[in-house]
Amino acid sequence: METTGRTSVHPPADAELHRRLVYGDESALAEAYTAYGGLVRAVAARVTRSPAAAEDVAQEVFAQLWSRPYAFDARRGSLRTWLSLLAHRRAVDWVRSEARHRKDARADDCALNAIPDASPGPDETVVDRERSLLLHSALAELPQPQREVVHLAYFAGRTYRQAAVELGIPEGTAKTRLRTALRTLAATLAEVPDPPDPAREKGA
């Protein structure tokens, strides 16, 4: 017997519920959610440690139950167990995805910090000035989609996720464009020679 809040819910018979899901009975999905929704969210919350993520995982789990009811086989185990395993798997995927996002965001920040200030100052050396000019030139030569992401990420202080929202593109596309642009800019700036070493010149 599952407990949802203060209400005790008797899980429906798996075989009958599965048959109704296969035939597209929406009330069967509602019954499954009522009976097992709390369990699925609890499993997901233990893994993700995020109530919001647990809700997202629960939606994905029951969406899969609705769209692919054949994936569940009542002869191999209970629906309760199957949904729990599916929730755990989806929650682990969420945690891994978040870890990748954080790692990518740190890498992007490091790459952005490596690019010098585009605004020339009065005390810049000749080499610094040349780097600044090259940066402006390289930015102007970037394809417009890449230039837009760089502008938002570098000059407007957006993350690639925020840039993706503003540009109306997938996060993966924004990240790819930003990385490609940064590699191009880094290669361009690498062509500028290092400033002369006064100590070395004096010794010479």
GUGU-977847 format. One line per field, with one value per residue (C-alpha): x, y, z; residue number from 1; chain; residue in three letters. Coordinates in Angstrom, 2 decimals, padded with zeros to 5 digits. Example, Ala and Ser with C-alpha at 12.3 -4.5 7.8 and 13.67 -1.06 7.14 Angstrom:
BEGIN
x = (012.30:013.67)
y = (-004.50:-001.06)
z = (007.80:007.14)
nr = (1:2)
kette = (A:A)
rest = (Ala:Ser)
REM end
This chain:
BEGIN
x = (000.00:001.42:000.91:000.43:000.30:-002.43:-004.17:-003.43:-003.62:-003.96:-001.86:-003.92:-003.27:-000.19:-001.39:-004.74:-003.19:-000.61:-003.32:-005.19:-002.01:-001.31:-004.77:-004.19:-006.47:-005.53:-007.26:-004.78:-001.89:-003.63:-004.05:-000.40:000.70:-001.60:-000.29:003.41:004.09:005.22:007.55:009.11:009.70:011.20:013.65:014.65:015.02:017.37:019.68:019.43:018.94:016.75:012.94:012.69:014.85:012.82:009.65:011.31:012.44:008.94:007.48:010.00:009.31:005.55:005.92:007.91:005.31:002.64:004.57:006.24:004.02:005.46:008.78:007.20:006.75:004.47:005.82:009.33:008.46:006.06:005.29:006.37:009.86:010.12:009.18:011.63:014.49:013.55:013.40:016.81:018.31:016.86:017.99:021.55:021.49:020.38:023.23:025.79:024.38:024.58:028.18:029.06:027.32:029.29:032.57:031.88:030.90:034.18:036.16:034.35:035.01:038.72:038.85:037.04:039.36:042.33:041.20:042.65:040.53:039.28:039.34:042.82:044.18:046.73:049.50:049.29:052.47:052.80:052.21:049.11:047.78:048.44:046.62:043.65:043.54:043.82:041.02:038.70:039.66:039.17:035.80:034.68:035.67:033.75:030.52:027.58:026.11:029.44:029.91:026.50:027.30:030.73:029.21:026.68:029.17:032.21:030.89:027.43:028.46:025.97:026.50:026.10:022.75:021.52:022.86:020.98:017.72:018.26:019.16:016.42:018.81:019.53:022.09:024.31:024.37:025.30:028.08:029.48:029.46:031.16:033.87:034.54:034.77:037.09:039.41:039.54:040.26:042.90:044.67:044.63:046.05:048.73:050.21:051.25:054.86:055.53:056.77:060.58:062.25:064.11:066.49:067.38:067.93:070.10:072.20:072.60)
y = (000.00:003.39:006.53:009.92:012.71:011.63:009.38:005.68:004.40:000.75:000.10:-001.19:-004.66:-004.37:-006.61:-004.85:-001.41:-002.33:-003.56:-000.26:001.74:-000.21:000.69:004.38:004.69:008.05:007.18:004.31:006.77:008.90:005.85:004.92:008.45:008.54:005.20:005.59:009.29:009.87:006.88:008.01:011.54:010.18:007.94:010.81:013.25:010.91:010.83:014.42:016.13:018.59:018.71:020.51:017.89:015.13:016.60:016.71:013.11:012.03:013.70:011.90:008.55:008.73:010.18:007.07:004.83:006.50:006.61:003.19:000.98:-002.10:-001.43:-002.73:-006.51:-007.51:-011.08:-009.92:-007.80:-005.31:-001.90:-000.39:-001.90:-001.01:002.62:002.84:001.55:003.87:006.84:005.96:005.64:008.97:010.68:009.42:010.71:014.11:014.22:013.30:015.90:018.59:017.63:017.94:021.32:022.62:021.29:022.82:026.13:026.25:025.44:028.16:030.67:029.82:030.26:033.57:034.83:034.00:036.54:040.00:043.08:044.35:047.98:049.49:051.54:054.37:052.23:049.33:048.11:047.80:044.06:044.55:047.02:044.57:041.83:044.12:045.00:041.34:040.45:043.04:041.86:038.18:038.92:040.75:037.78:035.21:033.90:035.88:032.99:032.56:036.31:036.63:033.97:035.47:038.92:037.65:035.46:037.77:041.30:040.87:038.38:035.66:031.93:029.79:028.62:032.20:032.99:030.00:031.31:034.83:033.56:030.93:028.05:024.75:024.86:022.39:024.63:027.69:025.77:024.46:027.91:029.45:026.80:027.05:030.82:030.69:028.26:030.57:033.62:031.79:030.65:034.20:035.69:033.00:034.47:037.65:037.41:037.78:041.20:041.55:040.71:043.85:041.81:039.56:042.53:044.26:041.13:040.90)
z = (000.00:-001.02:001.03:-000.64:001.94:004.35:001.87:001.61:-001.95:-002.90:-006.01:-008.92:-010.32:-012.55:-015.37:-015.70:-015.41:-018.05:-020.41:-020.07:-020.65:-023.82:-025.06:-024.31:-021.29:-019.76:-016.49:-016.12:-016.22:-013.61:-011.38:-011.79:-010.90:-007.87:-006.64:-007.41:-007.98:-004.41:-004.57:-007.84:-006.52:-003.29:-005.19:-007.47:-004.57:-002.71:-005.73:-007.00:-003.61:-005.48:-005.19:-008.53:-010.24:-008.60:-010.12:-013.54:-013.20:-012.18:-015.25:-017.46:-015.82:-016.25:-019.73:-020.63:-019.00:-021.14:-024.42:-024.07:-021.93:-023.65:-021.89:-018.69:-018.41:-015.56:-015.73:-014.76:-011.74:-010.23:-011.69:-008.38:-008.73:-012.43:-011.82:-008.90:-011.05:-013.89:-011.50:-010.08:-013.57:-014.73:-011.53:-011.96:-015.55:-014.22:-011.69:-014.36:-016.74:-014.06:-013.31:-017.01:-017.19:-014.20:-015.60:-019.03:-017.45:-015.50:-018.66:-020.59:-017.80:-017.84:-021.62:-021.42:-018.68:-020.88:-023.48:-022.76:-022.20:-025.55:-024.38:-024.84:-021.95:-021.91:-020.40:-022.85:-024.45:-028.21:-027.94:-025.78:-028.31:-031.12:-029.24:-028.74:-032.42:-033.37:-030.98:-032.52:-036.00:-035.10:-033.52:-036.65:-038.81:-036.76:-038.30:-036.96:-034.90:-033.08:-032.70:-031.04:-028.43:-027.70:-027.32:-024.78:-022.90:-022.92:-023.14:-021.54:-018.84:-019.77:-019.31:-022.42:-021.01:-020.68:-024.14:-025.54:-024.06:-025.40:-028.86:-028.92:-029.64:-027.86:-025.03:-026.87:-029.93:-027.87:-026.12:-029.41:-031.00:-027.98:-027.85:-031.59:-031.37:-028.36:-030.12:-033.14:-030.99:-028.96:-032.14:-033.51:-030.31:-030.16:-033.34:-031.49:-030.21:-026.50:-025.37:-025.23:-021.93:-020.73:-018.59:-021.49:-023.82:-021.22:-020.84:-024.58)
nr = (1:2:3:4:5:6:7:8:9:10:11:12:13:14:15:16:17:18:19:20:21:22:23:24:25:26:27:28:29:30:31:32:33:34:35:36:37:38:39:40:41:42:43:44:45:46:47:48:49:50:51:52:53:54:55:56:57:58:59:60:61:62:63:64:65:66:67:68:69:70:71:72:73:74:75:76:77:78:79:80:81:82:83:84:85:86:87:88:89:90:91:92:93:94:95:96:97:98:99:100:101:102:103:104:105:106:107:108:109:110:111:112:113:114:115:116:117:118:119:120:121:122:123:124:125:126:127:128:129:130:131:132:133:134:135:136:137:138:139:140:141:142:143:144:145:146:147:148:149:150:151:152:153:154:155:156:157:158:159:160:161:162:163:164:165:166:167:168:169:170:171:172:173:174:175:176:177:178:179:180:181:182:183:184:185:186:187:188:189:190:191:192:193:194:195:196:197:198:199:200:201:202:203:204)
kette = (A:A:A:A:A:A:A:A:A:A:A:A:A:A:A:A:A:A:A:A:A:A:A:A:A:A:A:A:A:A:A:A:A:A:A:A:A:A:A:A:A:A:A:A:A:A:A:A:A:A:A:A:A:A:A:A:A:A:A:A:A:A:A:A:A:A:A:A:A:A:A:A:A:A:A:A:A:A:A:A:A:A:A:A:A:A:A:A:A:A:A:A:A:A:A:A:A:A:A:A:A:A:A:A:A:A:A:A:A:A:A:A:A:A:A:A:A:A:A:A:A:A:A:A:A:A:A:A:A:A:A:A:A:A:A:A:A:A:A:A:A:A:A:A:A:A:A:A:A:A:A:A:A:A:A:A:A:A:A:A:A:A:A:A:A:A:A:A:A:A:A:A:A:A:A:A:A:A:A:A:A:A:A:A:A:A:A:A:A:A:A:A:A:A:A:A:A:A:A:A:A:A:A:A)
rest = (Met:Glu:Thr:Thr:Gly:Arg:Thr:Ser:Val:His:Pro:Pro:Ala:Asp:Ala:Glu:Leu:His:Arg:Arg:Leu:Val:Tyr:Gly:Asp:Glu:Ser:Ala:Leu:Ala:Glu:Ala:Tyr:Thr:Ala:Tyr:Gly:Gly:Leu:Val:Arg:Ala:Val:Ala:Ala:Arg:Val:Thr:Arg:Ser:Pro:Ala:Ala:Ala:Glu:Asp:Val:Ala:Gln:Glu:Val:Phe:Ala:Gln:Leu:Trp:Ser:Arg:Pro:Tyr:Ala:Phe:Asp:Ala:Arg:Arg:Gly:Ser:Leu:Arg:Thr:Trp:Leu:Ser:Leu:Leu:Ala:His:Arg:Arg:Ala:Val:Asp:Trp:Val:Arg:Ser:Glu:Ala:Arg:His:Arg:Lys:Asp:Ala:Arg:Ala:Asp:Asp:Cys:Ala:Leu:Asn:Ala:Ile:Pro:Asp:Ala:Ser:Pro:Gly:Pro:Asp:Glu:Thr:Val:Val:Asp:Arg:Glu:Arg:Ser:Leu:Leu:Leu:His:Ser:Ala:Leu:Ala:Glu:Leu:Pro:Gln:Pro:Gln:Arg:Glu:Val:Val:His:Leu:Ala:Tyr:Phe:Ala:Gly:Arg:Thr:Tyr:Arg:Gln:Ala:Ala:Val:Glu:Leu:Gly:Ile:Pro:Glu:Gly:Thr:Ala:Lys:Thr:Arg:Leu:Arg:Thr:Ala:Leu:Arg:Thr:Leu:Ala:Ala:Thr:Leu:Ala:Glu:Val:Pro:Asp:Pro:Pro:Asp:Pro:Ala:Arg:Glu:Lys:Gly:Ala)
REM end
